[in-house]
Amino acid sequence: MSLLVGTGPSAVAAPAGSCPGDGLDTRYVVLFEPGLPSASAAAETEAQCGSVAAYYEQIGVGIVDSQDPGFGIRMGPDRAYSAERQVRADRIEAGESQNAAAAAEPARDDQWNLRQIRTPEAHAISRGSPDVVVGVLDSGVDAAHPELAAALDTDRSANCLTPEEPELTAPPEGDAHGTHVAGIIAAADDGHGVTGVAPESRLASIRVVNGDGYVHPESAVCGFVWAAEHGVDVVNSSFLVESAQLGCTRAGSPVPREAVRRAVDYATERDVLTVAAVGNERTDLTTVPPQQKAVCDAVPTKLDGVVSVAAVGPDAVKAGYSSYGLGAVDVAAPGGEQYPGGCVRSTVPGDYRSTCGTSMAAPHVAGVAALLAAQHPEAGAAELSHRLRNTARPLNCPRDYDLNTDGSQDALCRGYATYNGFYGHGLIDALTAVTN
């Protein structure tokens, strides 16, 4: 997929005084020239029968509402994209569908995941710092959970489902997914429930996942820009903007990727390290299946400057659901496997739960990054990323990867011991990170 380098063809203005509408407000993400003044972006948008809800002048990305079904066509398909419209079209075509979610299994008081990456030993050296803030770009974090309440920084939290008004006026609320991810990063070490990888770090709840489980590009852009401008050091992204439901299995619009790329670059330039899950589609992200016209661009995990994380089970073998690919995975971390005691236990609103997924693997890496940031407060995103990769424990490709024992390999691991498609540079190691 080629990247956009400008604004593309000029928009064709709607006839004067003519703004047809179907009565249904539809939200778009629109690309402008970076640095274009907000007044100019607003004027062009209004000429096309749209209104700007939010505009990020520094990266030239606008969030636009329009009731005109022709708005996106006139602005140009290489400039405007509506995830809302795509979702509606998908549901009409395939019927109402639900996003696949990792199934939960009975909780048990055994944090094998922390032992696997030697977190207990690392805690003797570093437990993080309240000066380090990890942004949880997710479905929201439950501020009332006793393991998380002290860690949450309301001033740095936001609701990017409304990018036009992201500021919070009350403590954040969250569902199971975002709260589970937050607990892996920074649940309190209070002798109860679970302990996070960096329990003395702070958390910012930055909500980007909507009630249907989707992350629309406008919310992701808002989340990364918010983190960049509100003193967040590390962001955890346990989501894909363009998942299998929205373009990964067919040629999609280039606009979402470009908009999010600009936002991630903006955050990276301001020394915000982005850690992202590679996804649960068990897909080689570096190959082109016959039914696709291009490589599946998983966003944000395949963007430059992002630390991409695959999942392993308790046996330190790639989890069957985890996507992979030589060059697409930087490190691996505990995500769990679906057998008793094999998932990752963490916080959920009012309780605890064990869940499997690359969503669980990424926050282990974000937690280790928080430990490193506490030890090296002068380190920027590039140095933290370098340290994470260089202190990972190398894992060889498995000789036999026949998980269902049907006689055929379930995935092909390419590469060598210190860098391969299943584990990248290896399994994240908290102890080596804080001592090396």
Secondary structure, 3 states (H helix, E strand, C coil): CCCCCCCCCCCCCCCCCCCCCCCCCEEEEEECCCCCCHHHHHHHHHHCCCEEEEEECCCCEEEEEECCCCHHHHHCCCCEECHHHHHHHHHHHHCCCCCCCCCEECCCCCCHHHHHCCHHHHHCCCCCCCCCEEEEEECCCCCCCCCCCCCECHHHCEECCCCCCCECCCCCCCCHHHHHHHHHHHCCCCCCCCCCCCCCCEEEEEECCCCCCCCCHHHHHHHHHHHHHCCCCEEEECCCCCCHHHCCCCCCCCHHHHHHHHHHHHHHHCCCEEEEECCCCCCECCCCCCCCCCCCCCCCCCCCCEEEEEEECCCCCECCCCCECCCCCCEEEECCCCCCCCCEEEEECCEEEEECCHHHHHHHHHHHHHHHHHHCCCCCHHHHHHHHHHCCECCCCCCCCCCCCCCCCCCCCCEECCEECCCECCECCHHHHHHC
